[in-house]
């Protein structure tokens, strides 16, 4: 699906609104789906992980409203992880998640990463579909996320080594 016209992505500080509000909404939704939001990441994800020089958090905007957000963080040299992708409920099923994923991959390339990884849980079939359509292939678990059933990886074409 083609994302809505006027959708744009900008880097944002994950500690302050609107990024912080999007992250809080995502955490609340995951808590409702899976419970125990404190166990979403092993090791814990800190806001600094989603900030330069090794990461970033992008907010998607339409007509001045923040409608999506997601982050990139470093796993290892050349290896990034896509984290905390979220689209507000009123803007879902409009192609925004795929556009956000593409923007996060582009940002990861800009940061020098050649490969991206991500994971998702069994109660998020739409996320899994977005990831598979974008070319993420299943890999062995690379973290101990107790909620994940899919761990994926994708070379970032155009990146050093990608």
N, C-alpha and C positions, 0 to 999 in steps of 0.2 A: 504494500500500500504506500502511496506517495504521501509524505508528510504535508501538513498544511503550509500554505505560503506564508511568508513572514516569520517562520520559525528561525530563531538564531540562537547560538550558544555563546556564552561568555564564561571566562574563568571567574570563580568566586571563592571567597574565604569560607571554608566549611564551618567556621565557628560562629558566624553571624548570619542573620537573615539576609536574603531568602534561603541561602544554602542550608543553614542550620534548621530551618523550618521544614525543608524538603527531607533532610536526613531524619528528623524527628518523626515525620509522617511515615517514612519508609520503615523505620524501626517499630513504630506502633502497629503498622500493618503486618509486619513479620511476627510480632508478638501475638497478634490475634490469630495468625495462621499456625504458628509453631509453638508459641509459648517461649518463655525464658530468653528474652532478647539479649541478655548479657552473655549468652553463649554463641552469638552469631559469628564471632571471629575467634580463631585460635592461631596466632596470638591476637590480642585485642587490637582493634583498629583505632588509632589515634587521629584526631583532626590533622596533625602535622604530617601524617602519612599521605594525605590527600592535598598536599601543598608542594610548591616548588622547593627545592630543585629537582626532587625525584618523583613528584606526583602533581595532581591537579584535581580540582572539582569544577565541573561545568554545570551551569544552569541554562536550561532551555527557556526561551521567552517567546511569547506570542502576544502582540498588542500590549506590551508593557506588563504582562502577567507572567510570573514564573510557573511553568507547567511541567518541568522535568528537571532531574538532576542525576548526576552520576560522577564517580571518581575513578582515577587511575592512581595506582601506587606501585612502588618498586617491590618486586619479589627477589630479584637477583640481577646481576649485570646483564643487560639486554632483555630482561624478562619482566613484564608488567602484569598487573592484575587489574581487571575491571571490577569495580566495587560499587555497591549501593545504588544501582540503577533504579530510578523511580519516575513514574509518570503519574500525575495527579489523576484520580479516578474519572473526572469529567473530560479528560483529554485522551483517554485510552482508545485503542482500536482505530487510530488515525495515522499510524506510521511513525509516531514520534519516538517510540522505543528504538526502532531500527535506525532512525536518524541520530538519536543520542549515542547509540553504540558506535556508529560510524564516526561521530565527532570525537568520542573517547579514543577510538583507535588512532585517528589522525593526531590527537594530542599526544598519545603514547609514542607515535613515530617521531613527533617533534621533540620529545624528551629523550630520544635516542634508543628507544626499545625496538627490538626486532621481532618479538613474540608477545602475544597477549594470552592470558589465561583468565578463566572465570569459573564460577560454580553456581548451581541453582538447585532448589529443592523440589520434591515431588508434588507440592501443592502450587507450583508455579508453571503450569504447562505453557502459558503464553510466552513467558520468558525463555523457556527452553526452545520453543519454536523460533523466536527471534534469533537466538544464538545459532541454532543449526542452519537457518536460512542464510545467516551471515558467514557461514563457513567454519564455525567452530567444530572441531572433531573431538570425539570422546578420548580422554586420556585417563591413566590411572590417577586416583586421588592424590593431590599434591598438598592437601591440608587435612585437618581433622574436623572439618565442619560437620557437626552431628546431624545437620538437616539436609545436606547435599546428597543428591543421587546422580548428578551429572557434573563432571569436571571436564572443561573443554579448553582447547588451545588452538591458536590460529597464528600463522606467520603474518607479520605486518608488511605487506608488499610496499616497496619503496623505502623501507627503513634499512639502516645499515645491517647487512646480513639477512634481510627479509626478501 
